[in-house]
Amino acid sequence: MTYKTFFLLFIASLIFVSGGYGQGKFTLSGYVKDIENGEALIGATIYVRDVNSGSATNVYGFYSVTMPAGTYEVEYAYVGYDTKVQTIDLTNGNARIDVELSATTTELQEVVITGEAEDANVSSVQMSTERVDIKTIKKIPAFMGETDVLRSIQLLPGVSSVGEGSSGFNVRGGSVGQNLVLLDDAPVYNSSHLFGFFSVFNPDAVKDVTLIKGAVPANYGGRLSSILDVRMKEGNSKKYEVAGGIGTVFSRLAVQGPIKKDKASFLVAGRRSYVDILAKPYIDDATLYFYDLTTKINYNLNQHNKLFLSGYFGRDVFKFDEEQGFDWGSITGTMRWNHIFNQKLFSNFAFFVSTYDYGFAFGENDRDKFEWDSRILTYTFKPSFNYFINANNELLIGGESTYYKFKPAEARVVSDGETTDIGLAEKFALESAVYADNTQKINDKLTIKYGLRFSTYQFLGPGNVYTYEEVEPGERKELTGTTEAGDGEVIESYHNWEPRASIKYQIGRGSIKASYTKTSQYIHLVSNTAASTPIDLWTPSTNNIKPQIGVQYALGYFRNFGEGNDYEASVETYYRDTDNQVEYVKGADLFINEYQEGDLISGIGRAYGVEFNLKKNSGRLNGWISYTLGRTELKVNGINRNDWYPTRFDQTHDLKVFANYDVSKRVSASANFTYITGTPFSAPTSRFVIQDMVIPYDYYESRNGLRVPATHRLDLSLTWQMKREKKGKKRKNEDELVFSIYNVYGRKNPFSIFFSQEDGYVVPGDQVNTMAYRFSIVGAPVPAISYNFKF
């Protein structure tokens, strides 16, 4: 039996199952929303008391439950909202019920990582997944007092970065380029502002953040380590609302409201830093700033159709003077159409565009200068269908197709007025996939989730096609031939089957979960620095660069304690094998190199570890403690004497503590502490001295054999809400002051260690000394204050 036949039979069997359940049953469906602003509630639970069964809303707030004909008491619930119970009559046919929930009138004093049911961490089949509520994110102390999505998820188990000032994040030992970051479905190829100190996600525009570290559902693909799915707010469809903040580094403003009440709404949110403006009197021409704009419009065409348009525009600018500097930025655009075919079949059709580009220039004038621009541009169409077969089966099927356009370098050198073009030709690729995924409840204790994804990839012309042969393992490959491919010609193609499976078995108030995930990654982030930077290159798989393949296994135990699931505890272990992981030869030339593929080699990787997490959800004092013990290693023929060696992202011990204490109704204090083992680095083992100049040399050809010292840091913040009443009347606006101290005890956390010859004149014949230097980005406490408002 071929894989294609198996895939078709897989889907057909699921549809056949749905037919067997349809007789004598009716379906209850609809949307669950926030009564204040009309926002869809993701993961709200629908529980049918009479049959002890139910469902949950999908990422668009839609639900569907099929039951025998009858009258039922149906409970709608969402954490932080009042539960609503309705009597639903299903004796005469299907029912469409849209429900709006109200936020609890009493202040909810809890930190909630998931917006689902209180015991979703135990009862859900999904594992290795974190749902982060935006209210929680806003409580976490952050750099310069600014709420930030990426810095918040780095407090979760298995998530870290290689140091302050590095872009992106690392999950379970994976590289930054192995994370798929999505904003309203559109991929974001660089998710950081100001070299990693802030993310591109404006908290005033974010509704939901989901991080998937393993057990990846079949509707996601293209990366090995994780999926970060960020969903934007839809815009208040009830009333106009203005929110924003004035901080030490930047200010922000968000406006949302109805275009037509309960029918259409909009959201516009912008930020702009002003370090350049404040520093202008003291610095002549240098400047450093960023800005971004997030927009969204949604329109309810009718009961069965919704249309969404959203976009992001952002840029960082770092100039030494008017002629020199560099800048980088992203643009994404998403058009999405939700259509309800019937009570059981929900569809989403999405088309999105994403581009990331950067450029830099050096030179004092137009007659002598160097300019370089690079970009990646993608167009994607993604249809998906939720088929709610019955109360025990939910099927998700769909497809995805992405067209890539890479511009490695558009470079020009001007010397004495003469221009020389040293740019590189564009590269093109097409990646497509189809998938099916079913969540099936076998009984009250056992639930399984199984899926299959088939991905295909073509490296396309026009362009030169290079062939290489390996001269010696670990050394630069030798070019043996060059041919030219025509427009649209398939130069190389790859195909991969990616099965996914998860299982959950309930044991009292706890559960055991296990998962298997196979993923493929066809594009690669090329960097030869310890930390990801804005000028790293994205490059496609070619006839010389194979796609990365990852297989991850995970096993965990999840348990809740106390009344109302006050405490959550979990332990989860994982193991991931990786094939064709990209590495570099010694002295690799990665930029403006027509023969870059000859400098790239590949090997096998492995990542394994165990994550512990304990969380307190309620009471005046709440928060969590997480600890990860992990290793990430590579083995490449010709590197490190062919032995395993740690990757640049290997961090053995990772401890995170977050606590929030409600001092009073208006004042709350938060703190977070992190301790992370230092990252590996390579250092010379020997040296030559030629004419009193030291030339370092690695005699043993070892890689990443040393580590920088461990990183640890304490951050504090205090939130003071202004009075909500004035002369006995409730104020229209809500505002607060946030005081914070980043790096309280001034730890000089090392970003890197480098070696250099001592400064000064060397007396001929005397010994030439070298020194090891520790480089830190932030080495002192950083106090900040910000003012946030909403009206």
C-alpha positions, 0 to 999 in steps of 0.5 A: 500500500502506497503512502498516498493510498494510506492517507486517503483511506485514513481520511475516508475512514474518519468520515465513515465514522461520522456517518455511523454516529449521525442517526437520531442525533442533533448538533448544538453549535455556535460561538462563545464571546466576551460580552464586553467587547465581542472577542471570541474566547479561545478554548472556552468549555461547553459541558453537557451535564446530562450526558457528562460530555462536551467540547471546547471552542477552537481558535476562532471561538466556534464550538460544536457538540452532537447529542441524542435528541432531548433537552439538556442543561449546557454549561459554558465556562471560561477561566476568569468569566462567570459560568453560564448555564442554559437549557437547550432543546434538541428534540426537533433539530439542530440548534445554533446558540451564540453565547456571551460570557461576562468577566467575573465581578469579583477580582480574580486573584490568580495567574492563569497560564491556560485560558481553558478549563481549570483542569485542562492541563490534566484532562486535555490530550495535548502535552508539551503546550503552554497557553499564556494569558495576556493578563499573566504576561502583563504581571511579569517584570520585564526589561524597562518595565515594558510587557513583552511576549517573548521575555514572558515565555522564556520563564516557561520550562524548556524555553530560554535564550543564549543571553541578553541582547540575543534575538529570538528564543530557544526551545528544548535546545533548538536554535532560533531558526527552528521555531515557527513564529506566527502572527495571525497565521503569518510567519514572522522571520525575526521576532525581536526589536532592539537586538532581542530586548523587546519583541515585535508583538504589541501587548495591546493587540495580543489576545492569545499566545500558545507555545507548542514544544512537542506533540505538534498537531498535524496542521503545523509544520515547517520547523523542528523545535516549536510553534509560537502561535500569537493571535491578535485581538479582533477589535471591540465590536461593542464600544470604542476603546483607547489604551496605551502607555508611556515608558522609559524606552517607548510609548504605545497607543491602541485604538479599537471599536465598532465600525458597525456595532456587533457587525464589524470592528477595527484595531490599530496599535502602534509603538515608537521608541524615543531613545534617539530623540532623548539622546540627540542633544548629546550624540551628533548623528548616531541614532537607534530606534524602532517602530511598529504598527499592528492593524486588524479589521473584521466583518461579520457578513452573516451568521455563516461567514466572517472576514478578517484582515490584519497586518503588521509593519515594523522596523529597527533603525541603527545609524552611526551617522547619516551615511552609515548604519543598518536597519531591519524590519518585517511586514505581514498581511493576513486575509482570513475567511471563516465559513460555517458549512453546517453545524458540524463543519467549520472552515477557515481559508487564509492567505498571508504574505510575509517579508523580512529584510535588512540592509546596512551601509558603510562609507563616508560619502557617495563616492566611497561606500558599501551597501547591502540588502537582503530579504525573504518574501513568502506567499501562503494559502492555507485552507482548513476544515474542522469537522465535529464528527460527534462528542467523541471525535473532532477531525481537522483536515486541510492543506498549505502551500508557500512560495518562497523568494530569497534575496541573499544579497543585493550588494554594491561597492562604490570606490572613487565613484565607480560602482561594482555590483557584487550581489547574489542571484535570487533563489526560489522554492515551493513548499506544500502540505496536506494533513489530517488530524483527529482527536478521539475520546475512547472513554472517560479515561482514555483519549487519543490524538492521531494525525498525518501530514504529507509535505513536499518541497521543490527548489526552483529555477531560474538560477545557477545550479552548483554541484560539489564533492566532499574533499575531506570531512569537515572541510570546504567542499570542492565545486565540480560543476555549474549548470543553469536552470530555467524559470520554474524548473524543478532543480531538486525536490523532497517529500516527507511523511510526518505522522503525529500521535498523542495519548492521555490516560486519566488516573484520578486527578492526574494523567499520564500522557505520551506523544510522538512527532515527526517534522520536516524543515525545508528552510534554514537560518544561517548564522556563525555567531553564538546568538541570532542576529538581525543580519542572519540569512534564511536559505532554502534547501537545495540539491546540496542542502537537505531538509532537516528532519526531526523526531521527538518522543515525550512522556509526562505525568500531570497532577492537580492538587487542592480545592478548585485545582489550586496547584498544578504539577507536572513532570515531562521528559523528551528526546529528539533526534535530528537529521541533516542539521546544518553546520559550518566548516572551519572559517566558513564564509556565509555572507555574499558568497556565491558558493556558500553551499560549499561551506555548509555541512550537515550532521545528526543531532539529539536533544533530551531532558526532563522538565518539572513545573509547579504552579499555584493558581489562586490566592493573594500569592501565586506563580510558578517554579520550573526546572529543566535538565537538558542536553543538546548535542551534534555529531558531524563527520570531520568536526570535533574529531567525529565525536558528539559535542554540545550545540551553542544552545545547550544549557544543562540547568534552567531554573525559573521562579515567578511570583505575584503578590496582591498587596491590596486591591490596587497594589500588586508586586511581582518578581522573577528569578532565573538561573541558567547554565552558561552556553558552550563556546570554542576557544583556542588551545594553542598559539603562534607568536610571529613578530610579537603578534599572537595568532590563536590556534585550536590544536585539538580541533575541538568545538564548543568545549568550554562554557561561559559562566552561568547566568542568573538575574532577579527582576522586581516590579510594583503595579499601582492602580490609580483610583477607580472612583472619584467623588463616589462615581466610577471613573471612565478611564483606568490607569496605573503606574508600573515601577520595575528594576531589571537585574536587581543585584547588578549581575554582569551576566556574560554574553560571551568570552573572548581572548585578546593580546594585552594592550601596550608595547611589547619589548622584543624578547619578552613574553607576549601575554593574552587575556580572557575578557567577559563581555556583558550586555547589561551589567547593572540594575536598570530601574524604570517607570511606565504609565499605562492607561485605558478609557 
